[in-house]
Each structure stands twice: as structure tokens, then as C-alpha cells.
Amino acid sequence: MVSPKPIMDFAAANQRQRAFFQSGATRSVTFRRAQLERLAGALGRHEAALLSALQADLGKSLSQGYASEFGLVQMEIRHALRNLRRWAAPKRCRTPWFVAPARGWVQSEPFGIVLILGPWNYPVQLLVSPLVSAIAAGNCAVLKPSELAPRTAKAITELIHDCFDEPYVTIVNGGADVAEALLRERFDKIFFTGSTRVGRLVMAAAAKHLTPVTLELGGKCPAIVCADATVALAARRIAWGKFMNAGQTCVAPDFVLVAREARDPFVTAMKKALQEFYGDDPAQCNDYGRIVNPVHFERLVHYLSEGKAIHGGWHDAKNLFIAPTILAAVSPDAAVMQEEIFGPILPVLEFDTLDEALALLRDRPTPLALYVFTRDRATEGRVLANVRSGGACVNDVVSHMIGAELPFGGLGASGMGSYHGRAGFEAFSHPRAVLRRATWLDTSFRYPPERLSLGGLKRAMKLLLGD
């Protein structure tokens, strides 16, 4: 467990980091690559401790912890190392005739001191992956892991202390009071992953210093299963995405809208998939996780009363266990359909026409992800055109956030900004426009006094600016 500590002097720590950043040490690509390689090495040394902590905090098996956390972070590091020189290279831009002879380019500048606030559900991946991007972009960083995964927070703290000097990367532990104290300081960028409610508080705090933010939030991610879908495949993939980490995944399908004629085959196929994944007693399955704490457990148990559990439904408060549950006979107005579930409960609702399903989704807050299962390209196009989301998958779930080439992020209530791969590098960089003009030519055209009529000026500017 992470021992409670008095709130440190964040102002002094901030000044030390700012002095280190202003020394220019982080700016060279060689330095950044060396730090990424150090991080990769430290992750290898601390792998066993971190995987053990994930198992203790969230009931993740060693293989699940590696696949959903470690493997993805290492992939981000490898991708950044392969591409960093290209990302950081200045990019030539055309300049208008009006300023000729001149040369223009955009160079990526690090923001400076960045604050990364991590969540508890994927406490390694969702804290360290943004750190990879921040390092690649040339920043100093302050990390705040979630106190709700205390053993993992302790293990990450030991990793960071083993890997980096504090003026470069600092890690701070504690609860909401520590987060609030951090947010009172001036940072050059804030990256937050968590709930929409807390995201609003982070954004309000950032506004006091006009600090730019990236917010990776959540929302109720819908899955639409159309009548022409490969139903057994849809059920299997939705079951995988929904119930990994006991449903505590920001992009997990939060509810399913299934065409009425496909509803019974879909439910039957999902029950079969859940039995294959977790056996007759998921409480004994090493591949099935636990709810993070009693508060979230009680919140989830309340949802069970808002429909009929046609699979699962049993729970054990002592072990923070809730079985994978399919919930039927749910009203669209019930709390389980209005609030993000973030647990192993999946409401299934039917629709008669696609228009009916689209109408139900259109007025809801924008989700982090949208999933549609169909074999018809026209149907796919209609859904993507009519339902906004941060990201989307067709005939799959969750997978759009795994690769480094696709940017991952929310929209509206599900967040702002994106990261992974180059998008992460850009999230922690300012695109600085630079123009260098020659000194050997300087026409009098742009200087007072005016030499042209307004009409002549308009014609000249169209010619000179290429419009």
C-alpha cells in the first residue's frame, strides 16, 4: 500500500522542473530517445512487481495484465523510437509571394512541464502511455497515479524513481486533495484520463492558468447489432470487449441495441461465449477480474434491480465479485441506461428499424466509442454518419484503440484531444510556425504612404497571395 504522506511543496518542485526544462536538456532527439530506452528497460526490470500489483488491485491475471497494459506501453515505446526523428523534423511549408524570397516551416516545440493524471482501471497503460508521448515530445512530466489502485501506484512510483531524476519526471501519490493541490500550480499542459465529472473539474482548474488540456473521458458506448450481422461473431466479440477487466474499461460496450429478429440468437450466442470464456463459475476463473472497491461494487449492484438478469446476476460483496450479467427488460430511461456502467452488466434492448435505433442514440451525449455489426456497407455508412463518437469499430469492439497509427480520443462529453503514436507526440507539442525572409530585397509596396487605390490593392493582393 502507498503510505499517506503530507502534501509536498509543489511550487518548489514545479520551479525545479521548469529550471531543468529551460536548460534545454530535453530538447535534443538523442536525449529523448535515451529516456524512452531507459523507460523500456525499467519496465522490464519492474514487470513482475507491476503485474503482481495489477492482480492484487483489480484481479487481473498475469497474462491479462501484460496484454492490456504492459504490451501496449512497450508497443508505444517501440513505435516512438522508430518514428521520433521523423516526427520531430521541421516540415517545410509554402510561403506567399508577398514575402518572397522567404522560407517557412513548422517545428514541433515541447510544451514544457506537463501534468498527467491517471485512472485506476488500467493504471499502468493509461499513465505510462501518455508519459511516452510527453517524453517523445521533449517535455518534463509530473505523474499522479490513482489512489484507488494503491499497490500499482506504489509499484509505478518505484519504477519512476528507478528510471528518472525528479527534476525531469516526478511522481506524486495521494487522493483528491493532492490532485487539487497539483491543479493549483501552473503547468504547460494537462493530460487527464477519468470520468466526465472529474474532467470538468480539471478543465475548470486549467482555465485559471489558460493551460491546454487533453481529456480522455468515457460515456455510454453503444453496440448496434443489425439483422444482417454475423450474430454469433458479434456476440463473441462484444462479450470479449465488455467483460474484460470486469467491464471496467472506458471503451467497453455499455449497452447493445439488437435487431428484434436477431435478439434471441444473439443472447444465446453471448451466453455460450461467456461460458466458454469464464466457465460455469466465473468466480473461480483466473481470467475474470474484480470490482475495484466497495463503493463501485454497491453502485453496480443497484443497477441489477433495473432489469431482468437473463444470465449471471449473482455477486459477492466480500470478494468484490459480480458475475458477467446480461440484463433484459430495461427501460431506456432507467439509470443503468443513463449513467456509464463501468462494470460487468450489459443491458440488451431491441429495435425494429435502424431509424429507431439511430433516433435513440442521436440525442444522447457523444460516447467515446461506437460499435456497429453489419455486413452491409450502406448500413455501416448510415450509422457512422448519424451517430457521433470519439472512435468507432465496424464488426468489432475496442480494437480501434490498440494500434499506434490510429489516434485515440473522445468528442464532446467523452473528451477532447487524442493520443497514441504520432497523435500523442502532437498532443504534447506546439506546432511553431517559423518564417525566414531574405534581406537583399525589400520593396516599398507594403510601407506607407499608400500608393494604390483600394481596388488596385485588392487586385494586387489577389495576385501576390495567389488567391
LOKOL-964985 format. One record per residue (C-alpha): x, y, z; residue in three letters. Coordinates in steps of 0.001 Angstrom, whole numbers, padded with zeros to 6 digits, always signed. Layout:
N
XYZAla
...
end
This chain:
467
+000000+000000+000000Met
+001115+003561-000673Val
+001738+005237+002688Ser
-000067+008563+003173Pro
+002338+011479+003006Lys
+001947+015177+003661Pro
+001322+017231+000555Ile
+004718+018225-000784Met
+005739+021723-001817Asp
+004534+021527-005385Phe
+005535+025107-006165Ala
+009189+024384-005386Ala
+009107+021122-007336Ala
+007500+022943-010260Asn
+010293+025541-010225Gln
+012987+022836-010218Arg
+011390+021147-013208Gln
+010987+024454-015028Arg
+014668+025247-014491Ala
+015615+021816-015872Phe
+013372+022271-018911Phe
+014704+025769-019573Gln
+018241+024399-019542Ser
+017401+022842-022905Gly
+018377+019333-021797Ala
+015143+017726-023033Thr
+015152+019277-026496Arg
+017527+017006-028409Ser
+016102+013920-030086Val
+019096+011963-028803Thr
+018142+012764-025201Phe
+014504+011840-025774Arg
+015396+008509-027374Arg
+017727+007710-024486Ala
+014932+008368-021953Gln
+012489+006168-023872Leu
+015068+003369-023916Glu
+015605+003815-020166Arg
+011849+003575-019607Leu
+011627+000385-021685Ala
+014466-001132-019638Gly
+012888-000123-016324Ala
+009561-001638-017366Leu
+011360-004914-017995Gly
+013027-004822-014571Arg
+009787-003963-012767His
+007468-006172-014819Glu
+006916-008846-012171Ala
+006159-006301-009437Ala
+003736-004376-011613Leu
+001889-007468-012828Leu
+001577-008688-009242Ser
+000201-005287-008184Ala
-002378-005309-011000Leu
-003505-008731-009847Gln
-003861-007514-006252Ala
-005709-004290-007142Asp
-008014-005485-009938Leu
-007830-009264-010064Gly
-006048-009218-013440Lys
-004285-012407-014375Ser
-000619-012086-015292Leu
-001382-012614-018985Ser
-004226-010069-018925Gln
-002057-007552-017147Gly
+000647-007992-019739Tyr
-001647-007929-022784Ala
-003826-004992-021747Ser
-001197-002872-020016Glu
+002468-003822-020417Phe
+002377-004934-024025Gly
+000605-001781-025180Leu
+003060+000509-023381Val
+006049-001302-024831Gln
+004448-001056-028277Met
+004107+002721-027823Glu
+007773+002999-026861Ile
+008967+000944-029838Arg
+006767+002940-032210His
+008061+006251-030845Ala
+011690+005129-031113Leu
+011177+004129-034745Arg
+009468+007362-035737Asn
+010696+010085-033395Leu
+013272+011673-035706Arg
+010684+011991-038461Arg
+008029+013408-036112Trp
+010438+015979-034700Ala
+011903+017100-038035Ala
+010846+020588-039245Pro
+008232+020458-042007Lys
+008594+022793-044959Arg
+005608+024998-045833Cys
+004905+027204-048824Arg
+005129+030953-048235Thr
+003125+033631-050108Pro
+004700+035616-052939Trp
+004170+038756-050906Phe
+007083+037869-048603Val
+009396+036353-051228Ala
+012159+035466-051068Pro
+011413+033539-047878Ala
+011316+030082-046409Arg
+008675+028770-043997Gly
+008488+025705-041816Trp
+006716+024242-038783Val
+008775+022870-035935Gln
+007310+020903-033038Ser
+008065+022561-029713Glu
+007571+020816-026350Pro
+005031+022480-024095Phe
+007333+022365-021076Gly
+006052+020956-017763Ile
+003122+018574-018224Val
+000814+017014-015644Leu
-000518+013514-016324Ile
-003390+012334-014113Leu
-004005+008598-014437Gly
-007076+006416-013711Pro
-007399+003214-011733Trp
-008868+000807-014288Asn
-005733+000440-016461Tyr
-003347+002108-014042Pro
-000125+001250-015895Val
-001139+001708-019507Gln
-003187+004886-019067Leu
-000491+006631-017016Leu
+002669+005465-018768Val
+001482+005628-022398Ser
+000883+009402-022151Pro
+004294+009672-020465Leu
+005841+008028-023536Val
+004274+010724-025712Ser
+005340+013504-023334Ala
+008952+012281-023318Ile
+008984+011866-027101Ala
+007805+015465-027478Ala
+010585+016773-025197Gly
+008683+017677-022030Asn
+009259+017291-018311Cys
+006403+015481-016551Ala
+004587+015148-013249Val
+002639+011901-012826Leu
-000276+011375-010452Lys
-001426+007711-010345Pro
-004844+006847-008975Ser
-005044+006151-005264Glu
-007803+003596-005983Leu
-005191+001143-007311Ala
-002737+001607-004412Pro
-000445-001363-004961Arg
+000025-000457-008609Thr
+000638+003180-007674Ala
+003402+002037-005312Lys
+004967-000183-007983Ala
+004860+002603-010601Ile
+006420+005005-008094Thr
+009319+002624-007594Glu
+009719+002277-011369Leu
+009795+006043-011929Ile
+012289+006589-009087His
+014482+003860-010583Asp
+014318+005392-014051Cys
+014290+009212-013882Phe
+015653+012114-011857Asp
+012944+014185-010160Glu
+013676+017461-011979Pro
+012811+015566-015176Tyr
+009975+013190-014241Val
+008276+013448-010840Thr
+005592+011157-009444Ile
+003168+012254-006710Val
+000843+009978-004736Asn
-002285+010803-002787Gly
-006019+011332-003017Gly
-008277+014061-004324Ala
-006681+016674-002056Asp
-003292+016057-003669Val
-004798+016265-007157Ala
-006474+019554-006234Glu
-003202+020940-004877Ala
-001396+019954-008072Leu
-004047+021614-010219Leu
-003499+024899-008408Arg
+000022+025026-009860Glu
+000812+026302-013345Arg
+001516+023582-015857Phe
+002049+023967-019588Asp
-000210+021024-020474Lys
-002573+018763-018522Ile
-003482+015246-019653Phe
-006339+013631-017710Phe
-007948+010217-018042Thr
-011047+009557-015954Gly
-014707+010385-015532Ser
-016558+013194-017268Thr
-017454+014680-013878Arg
-013832+014989-012772Val
-012819+016037-016282Gly
-014951+019159-015888Arg
-013142+019985-012627Leu
-009748+019509-014280Val
-010725+021763-017160Met
-012002+024458-014792Ala
-008724+024374-012852Ala
-006700+024519-016081Ala
-008660+027568-017229Ala
-007237+029634-014377Lys
-003793+029398-015976His
-005052+029089-019592Leu
-003440+025640-019646Thr
-004315+023441-022639Pro
-005830+020064-021767Val
-006338+016651-023256Thr
-009296+014912-021621Leu
-009814+011182-022118Glu
-013205+010560-020532Leu
-015914+007953-021040Gly
-019592+007703-021759Gly
-022063+005035-022712Lys
-020521+003288-025724Cys
-023309+001656-027748Pro
-023104-001516-029838Ala
-025619-001922-032653Ile
-026241-005437-033952Val
-028160-005278-037213Cys
-030356-008039-038598Ala
-027796-008930-041274Asp
-024868-009191-038823Ala
-022947-012401-038241Thr
-024709-012773-034911Val
-022522-015420-033242Ala
-019387-013455-034098Leu
-020935-010197-032852Ala
-021901-011842-029548Ala
-018430-013291-029042Arg
-016622-010039-029790Arg
-018971-007916-027688Ile
-018641-010356-024770Ala
-014851-010120-025003Trp
-014814-006318-025076Gly
-017482-005867-022425Lys
-016299-008263-019738Phe
-012521-007875-019882Met
-011311-006238-016673Asn
-014787-006995-015254Ala
-016290-004353-017517Gly
-014099-001580-016082Gln
-012950-000299-019482Thr
-013743+003151-020854Cys
-014393+001813-024376Val
-016310-001293-023292Ala
-019717-001680-024968Pro
-022076-000164-022397Asp
-025291-001475-023916Phe
-026440-003356-027007Val
-029188-002424-029453Leu
-030023-005555-031405Val
-032495-006009-034239Ala
-035576-007760-032866Arg
-035288-010774-035185Glu
-031643-011268-034108Ala
-032233-010758-030393Arg
-032745-014371-029276Asp
-029887-015811-031365Pro
-027647-013018-030086Phe
-028443-013685-026417Val
-027995-017428-026898Thr
-024625-016876-028582Ala
-023481-014481-025865Met
-024374-016939-023106Lys
-022357-019583-024941Lys
-019395-017242-025327Ala
-019430-016295-021637Leu
-019499-019951-020632Gln
-016549-020646-022944Glu
-014595-017643-021645Phe
-015191-017936-017909Tyr
-016656-021402-017273Gly
-019623-022370-015132Asp
-018309-020396-012148Asp
-016564-017156-013176Pro
-015667-016563-009511Ala
-013121-019364-009881Gln
-011778-018150-013225Cys
-008331-016556-013253Asn
-009218-014604-016393Asp
-012084-012710-014771Tyr
-011349-009620-012673Gly
-012862-007977-009620Arg
-014555-004644-008902Ile
-012061-002058-007722Val
-013675-001153-004362Asn
-016899-001436-002288Pro
-018249+001939-003452Val
-018219+000890-007092His
-019491-002573-006140Phe
-022598-001156-004431Glu
-023254+001218-007324Arg
-023185-001705-009762Leu
-025371-003969-007613Val
-028041-001241-007656His
-028160-001445-011464Tyr
-029084-005118-011279Leu
-032522-004166-009937Ser
-033347-002141-013052Glu
-033913-005074-015356Gly
-034080-008858-015527Lys
-030795-010739-015339Ala
-031120-013420-018022Ile
-027532-014504-017439His
-025359-014000-014377Gly
-026574-011520-011798Gly
-025023-013122-008728Trp
-022469-011235-006680His
-020266-011492-003605Asp
-019524-008325-001626Ala
-016688-009909+000369Lys
-014689-010647-002781Asn
-015985-007663-004804Leu
-017263-010126-007398Phe
-020124-009563-009813Ile
-020772-012261-012380Ala
-020892-011370-016093Pro
-024507-010278-016437Thr
-026861-009802-019376Ile
-029728-007513-018391Leu
-033035-007600-020289Ala
-036362-005766-019893Ala
-034537-002479-019301Val
-036246+000890-019783Ser
-034281+003420-021874Pro
-034976+005891-019053Asp
-033502+003716-016270Ala
-030325+004851-014508Ala
-028438+001887-015970Val
-029181+003384-019406Met
-028377+006975-018412Gln
-025128+006550-016459Glu
-021890+004925-017560Glu
-021978+001418-016095Ile
-018243+000707-015909Phe
-018813-002832-014731Gly
-019831-006337-015893Pro
-023506-005592-016608Ile
-024727-005426-020209Leu
-028257-004181-020976Pro
-029684-005590-024214Val
-032501-003695-025935Leu
-034287-004499-029200Glu
-035140-002265-032139Phe
-037463-002799-035097Asp
-035900-000419-037613Thr
-032457+001132-037888Leu
-034081+004564-037809Asp
-035473+003701-034368Glu
-032006+002746-033095Ala
-030402+005871-034564Leu
-033075+008099-033042Ala
-032435+006600-029597Leu
-028708+007366-029888Leu
-028845+010736-031608Arg
-029859+012795-028578Asp
-027500+011119-026116Arg
-024130+012572-025077Pro
-021358+011703-027516Thr
-019750+008382-026471Pro
-016053+007547-026536Leu
-016695+004664-028936Ala
-019410+003389-031272Leu
-019711-000205-032449Tyr
-021840-001460-035323Val
-022167-005009-036594Phe
-023435-005333-040156Thr
-022365-006831-043481Arg
-023933-004017-045478Asp
-021720-001034-046384Arg
-024727+001250-046802Ala
-025929+000436-043269Thr
-022413+000964-041929Glu
-022303+004363-043641Gly
-025699+005387-042238Arg
-024684+004553-038682Val
-021318+006324-038921Leu
-022924+009383-040499Ala
-025739+009652-037958Asn
-024104+008767-034634Val
-021166+010833-033419Arg
-018431+009250-031301Ser
-014790+009640-030385Gly
-013879+006484-032312Gly
-015674+003576-033924Ala
-015353-000068-034934Cys
-017296-001928-037583Val
-017770-005621-036768Asn
-015505-005421-033730Asp
-015112-003631-030390Val
-012223-001955-028533Val
-009624-002806-031201Ser
-009532+000713-032650His
-007585+001895-029572Met
-004877-000769-029733Ile
-002739+000311-032705Gly
-000321+003239-032604Ala
-001320+004512-036049Glu
-004946+005332-035173Leu
-005466+008370-032914Pro
-007496+007617-029789Phe
-009652+010231-028114Gly
-013100+011475-027252Gly
-015531+014080-028533Leu
-017902+016275-026573Gly
-018774+014703-023236Ala
-016328+011849-023889Ser
-013304+014118-024035Gly
-011135+016311-026220Met
-007845+015730-027944Gly
-006287+012409-028878Ser
-003093+010428-028476Tyr
-001223+007208-029414His
+001671+007268-031834Gly
+002105+010499-033737Arg
-001168+011861-032293Ala
+000382+011519-028818Gly
+003539+013332-029902Phe
+001388+016148-031270Glu
-000773+016236-028124Ala
+002318+017254-026141Phe
+003800+019573-028785Ser
+003115+023079-030029His
+003363+023454-033840Pro
+005525+026567-034052Arg
+005358+028422-037368Ala
+008667+029970-038447Val
+009320+032215-041460Leu
+012794+033326-042503Arg
+012891+036172-045033Arg
+015849+037277-047104Ala
+017344+040719-046522Thr
+018557+041503-050020Trp
+015119+042503-051374Leu
+012719+044926-049718Asp
+010070+046537-051905Thr
+008290+049694-050818Ser
+004857+048321-051710Phe
+003826+047381-048166Arg
+005072+050538-046465Tyr
+003230+053840-046046Pro
+002287+056065-047713Pro
-000411+054266-049727Glu
+000408+054027-053406Arg
-002652+052187-054718Leu
-006377+052733-054655Ser
-008477+050222-052727Leu
-009428+048488-055976Gly
-005818+048326-057062Gly
-004815+046955-053669Leu
-007420+044169-053933Lys
-006158+043172-057396Arg
-002548+043227-056251Ala
-003227+041113-053179Met
-005103+038505-055203Lys
-002076+038247-057467Leu
+000581+038275-054748Leu
-001208+035958-052325Leu
-002254+033509-055002Gly
-005959+033757-054205Asp
end
